[in-house]
Amino acid sequence: MDFGALPPEVNSGRMYAGPGSGPLMAAAAAWDEVAAELGIAASGYHSVIAE
């Protein structure tokens, strides 16, 4: 998106009318869950390799 092509009033209005931080926080929580699952998988893999 080229923000320079629109007047500042339009860009500012879009920022304030947007979805807020909710979707960003939901994505961060989902990535935390993925990281936890990856950690569990890595632990299991390590225990199999260490035998």
N, CA, C and O atoms as CSV, one atom per row, in Angstrom:
chain,resi,resn,atom,element,x,y,z
A,1,MET,N,N,0.845,-1.178,0.000
A,1,MET,CA,C,0.000,0.000,0.000
A,1,MET,C,C,0.886,1.235,0.000
A,1,MET,O,O,1.855,1.310,0.755
A,2,ASP,N,N,0.565,2.172,-0.819
A,2,ASP,CA,C,1.342,3.404,-0.922
A,2,ASP,C,C,0.644,4.510,-0.135
A,2,ASP,O,O,-0.276,5.158,-0.633
A,3,PHE,N,N,1.095,4.715,1.095
A,3,PHE,CA,C,0.465,5.713,1.955
A,3,PHE,C,C,0.718,7.130,1.462
A,3,PHE,O,O,-0.048,8.038,1.783
A,4,GLY,N,N,1.773,7.332,0.693
A,4,GLY,CA,C,2.076,8.647,0.164
A,4,GLY,C,C,1.111,9.096,-0.922
A,4,GLY,O,O,1.050,10.282,-1.246
A,5,ALA,N,N,0.357,8.160,-1.485
A,5,ALA,CA,C,-0.575,8.502,-2.558
A,5,ALA,C,C,-1.869,9.110,-2.026
A,5,ALA,O,O,-2.629,9.716,-2.782
A,6,LEU,N,N,-2.119,8.952,-0.734
A,6,LEU,CA,C,-3.356,9.466,-0.141
A,6,LEU,C,C,-3.055,10.620,0.797
A,6,LEU,O,O,-1.953,10.705,1.339
A,7,PRO,N,N,-4.013,11.505,0.997
A,7,PRO,CA,C,-3.801,12.609,1.932
A,7,PRO,C,C,-3.651,12.080,3.363
A,7,PRO,O,O,-4.191,11.023,3.687
A,8,PRO,N,N,-2.931,12.797,4.213
A,8,PRO,CA,C,-2.727,12.344,5.591
A,8,PRO,C,C,-4.034,12.134,6.349
A,8,PRO,O,O,-4.110,11.259,7.213
A,9,GLU,N,N,-5.051,12.913,6.043
A,9,GLU,CA,C,-6.329,12.771,6.742
A,9,GLU,C,C,-6.954,11.403,6.478
A,9,GLU,O,O,-7.556,10.804,7.369
A,10,VAL,N,N,-6.809,10.921,5.264
A,10,VAL,CA,C,-7.363,9.615,4.906
A,10,VAL,C,C,-6.589,8.514,5.629
A,10,VAL,O,O,-7.192,7.609,6.204
A,11,ASN,N,N,-5.264,8.587,5.601
A,11,ASN,CA,C,-4.447,7.576,6.272
A,11,ASN,C,C,-4.723,7.557,7.768
A,11,ASN,O,O,-4.855,6.485,8.359
A,12,SER,N,N,-4.812,8.732,8.386
A,12,SER,CA,C,-5.082,8.823,9.814
A,12,SER,C,C,-6.456,8.251,10.144
A,12,SER,O,O,-6.610,7.514,11.118
A,13,GLY,N,N,-7.434,8.585,9.346
A,13,GLY,CA,C,-8.782,8.056,9.561
A,13,GLY,C,C,-8.828,6.552,9.470
A,13,GLY,O,O,-9.526,5.903,10.249
A,14,ARG,N,N,-8.102,5.990,8.538
A,14,ARG,CA,C,-8.057,4.530,8.396
A,14,ARG,C,C,-7.384,3.876,9.596
A,14,ARG,O,O,-7.810,2.809,10.039
A,15,MET,N,N,-6.339,4.503,10.126
A,15,MET,CA,C,-5.660,3.933,11.297
A,15,MET,C,C,-6.575,3.919,12.517
A,15,MET,O,O,-6.634,2.927,13.244
A,16,TYR,N,N,-7.285,5.017,12.739
A,16,TYR,CA,C,-8.152,5.099,13.915
A,16,TYR,C,C,-9.418,4.269,13.774
A,16,TYR,O,O,-9.997,3.867,14.783
A,17,ALA,N,N,-9.862,4.003,12.558
A,17,ALA,CA,C,-11.077,3.227,12.332
A,17,ALA,C,C,-10.790,1.742,12.154
A,17,ALA,O,O,-11.721,0.952,11.992
A,18,GLY,N,N,-9.531,1.350,12.180
A,18,GLY,CA,C,-9.142,-0.038,11.948
A,18,GLY,C,C,-9.505,-0.961,13.093
A,18,GLY,O,O,-10.136,-0.536,14.061
A,19,PRO,N,N,-9.115,-2.212,12.992
A,19,PRO,CA,C,-9.505,-3.216,13.975
A,19,PRO,C,C,-8.799,-3.094,15.323
A,19,PRO,O,O,-9.168,-3.788,16.271
A,20,GLY,N,N,-7.815,-2.246,15.425
A,20,GLY,CA,C,-7.095,-2.107,16.692
A,20,GLY,C,C,-6.053,-3.196,16.875
A,20,GLY,O,O,-5.585,-3.800,15.909
A,21,SER,N,N,-5.701,-3.434,18.120
A,21,SER,CA,C,-4.625,-4.387,18.399
A,21,SER,C,C,-5.130,-5.811,18.584
A,21,SER,O,O,-4.323,-6.724,18.761
A,22,GLY,N,N,-6.437,-6.027,18.549
A,22,GLY,CA,C,-7.009,-7.358,18.777
A,22,GLY,C,C,-6.448,-8.440,17.868
A,22,GLY,O,O,-5.979,-9.462,18.369
A,23,PRO,N,N,-6.476,-8.256,16.546
A,23,PRO,CA,C,-5.946,-9.293,15.665
A,23,PRO,C,C,-4.448,-9.543,15.866
A,23,PRO,O,O,-3.985,-10.677,15.743
A,24,LEU,N,N,-3.704,-8.497,16.170
A,24,LEU,CA,C,-2.273,-8.664,16.403
A,24,LEU,C,C,-2.026,-9.478,17.670
A,24,LEU,O,O,-1.148,-10.340,17.695
A,25,MET,N,N,-2.796,-9.208,18.713
A,25,MET,CA,C,-2.647,-9.957,19.960
A,25,MET,C,C,-3.077,-11.414,19.780
A,25,MET,O,O,-2.465,-12.314,20.354
A,26,ALA,N,N,-4.121,-11.650,18.991
A,26,ALA,CA,C,-4.567,-13.018,18.721
A,26,ALA,C,C,-3.502,-13.786,17.949
A,26,ALA,O,O,-3.258,-14.960,18.228
A,27,ALA,N,N,-2.872,-13.134,16.986
A,27,ALA,CA,C,-1.801,-13.785,16.226
A,27,ALA,C,C,-0.616,-14.098,17.133
A,27,ALA,O,O,-0.010,-15.163,17.013
A,28,ALA,N,N,-0.283,-13.186,18.034
A,28,ALA,CA,C,0.830,-13.425,18.961
A,28,ALA,C,C,0.528,-14.616,19.864
A,28,ALA,O,O,1.409,-15.435,20.122
A,29,ALA,N,N,-0.704,-14.718,20.344
A,29,ALA,CA,C,-1.087,-15.850,21.195
A,29,ALA,C,C,-1.013,-17.160,20.415
A,29,ALA,O,O,-0.565,-18.177,20.946
A,30,ALA,N,N,-1.448,-17.137,19.165
A,30,ALA,CA,C,-1.383,-18.342,18.336
A,30,ALA,C,C,0.061,-18.767,18.105
A,30,ALA,O,O,0.371,-19.958,18.145
A,31,TRP,N,N,0.949,-17.802,17.862
A,31,TRP,CA,C,2.363,-18.132,17.665
A,31,TRP,C,C,2.978,-18.667,18.954
A,31,TRP,O,O,3.856,-19.528,18.903
A,32,ASP,N,N,2.535,-18.173,20.107
A,32,ASP,CA,C,3.016,-18.718,21.382
A,32,ASP,C,C,2.637,-20.188,21.520
A,32,ASP,O,O,3.436,-20.999,21.990
A,33,GLU,N,N,1.413,-20.530,21.109
A,33,GLU,CA,C,0.982,-21.928,21.155
A,33,GLU,C,C,1.807,-22.786,20.205
A,33,GLU,O,O,2.202,-23.897,20.559
A,34,VAL,N,N,2.068,-22.286,19.012
A,34,VAL,CA,C,2.891,-23.020,18.048
A,34,VAL,C,C,4.290,-23.235,18.615
A,34,VAL,O,O,4.857,-24.320,18.481
A,35,ALA,N,N,4.845,-22.207,19.247
A,35,ALA,CA,C,6.182,-22.325,19.828
A,35,ALA,C,C,6.203,-23.359,20.946
A,35,ALA,O,O,7.161,-24.123,21.063
A,36,ALA,N,N,5.158,-23.392,21.767
A,36,ALA,CA,C,5.091,-24.378,22.847
A,36,ALA,C,C,5.021,-25.793,22.280
A,36,ALA,O,O,5.705,-26.694,22.768
A,37,GLU,N,N,4.197,-25.991,21.253
A,37,GLU,CA,C,4.100,-27.307,20.624
A,37,GLU,C,C,5.422,-27.710,19.980
A,37,GLU,O,O,5.813,-28.876,20.040
A,38,LEU,N,N,6.098,-26.770,19.378
A,38,LEU,CA,C,7.396,-27.052,18.776
A,38,LEU,C,C,8.410,-27.441,19.844
A,38,LEU,O,O,9.224,-28.340,19.631
A,39,GLY,N,N,8.364,-26.774,20.983
A,39,GLY,CA,C,9.255,-27.121,22.092
A,39,GLY,C,C,9.006,-28.532,22.591
A,39,GLY,O,O,9.950,-29.268,22.881
A,40,ILE,N,N,7.733,-28.915,22.693
A,40,ILE,CA,C,7.391,-30.272,23.127
A,40,ILE,C,C,7.890,-31.293,22.107
A,40,ILE,O,O,8.450,-32.324,22.479
A,41,ALA,N,N,7.688,-31.009,20.830
A,41,ALA,CA,C,8.159,-31.919,19.782
A,41,ALA,C,C,9.675,-32.035,19.799
A,41,ALA,O,O,10.213,-33.128,19.621
A,42,ALA,N,N,10.369,-30.929,20.011
A,42,ALA,CA,C,11.832,-30.956,20.061
A,42,ALA,C,C,12.315,-31.767,21.252
A,42,ALA,O,O,13.299,-32.498,21.145
A,43,SER,N,N,11.630,-31.645,22.390
A,43,SER,CA,C,11.998,-32.430,23.572
A,43,SER,C,C,11.843,-33.917,23.299
A,43,SER,O,O,12.717,-34.715,23.636
A,44,GLY,N,N,10.720,-34.283,22.683
A,44,GLY,CA,C,10.492,-35.685,22.360
A,44,GLY,C,C,11.523,-36.211,21.381
A,44,GLY,O,O,12.018,-37.328,21.531
A,45,TYR,N,N,11.844,-35.416,20.388
A,45,TYR,CA,C,12.842,-35.812,19.403
A,45,TYR,C,C,14.203,-35.981,20.071
A,45,TYR,O,O,14.930,-36.930,19.777
A,46,HIS,N,N,14.542,-35.066,20.960
A,46,HIS,CA,C,15.832,-35.136,21.657
A,46,HIS,C,C,15.918,-36.400,22.504
A,46,HIS,O,O,16.964,-37.047,22.548
A,47,SER,N,N,14.825,-36.752,23.176
A,47,SER,CA,C,14.864,-37.952,24.019
A,47,SER,C,C,15.021,-39.215,23.178
A,47,SER,O,O,15.661,-40.169,23.621
A,48,VAL,N,N,14.453,-39.242,21.981
A,48,VAL,CA,C,14.603,-40.406,21.102
A,48,VAL,C,C,16.029,-40.479,20.570
A,48,VAL,O,O,16.611,-41.561,20.507
A,49,ILE,N,N,16.589,-39.350,20.192
A,49,ILE,CA,C,17.946,-39.316,19.640
A,49,ILE,C,C,18.981,-39.641,20.712
A,49,ILE,O,O,20.008,-40.252,20.415
A,50,ALA,N,N,18.723,-39.239,21.954
A,50,ALA,CA,C,19.698,-39.416,23.031
A,50,ALA,C,C,19.812,-40.865,23.493
A,50,ALA,O,O,20.756,-41.212,24.202
A,51,GLU,N,N,18.868,-41.710,23.103
A,51,GLU,CA,C,18.924,-43.109,23.554
A,51,GLU,C,C,20.069,-43.864,22.947
A,51,GLU,O,O,20.246,-45.048,23.230
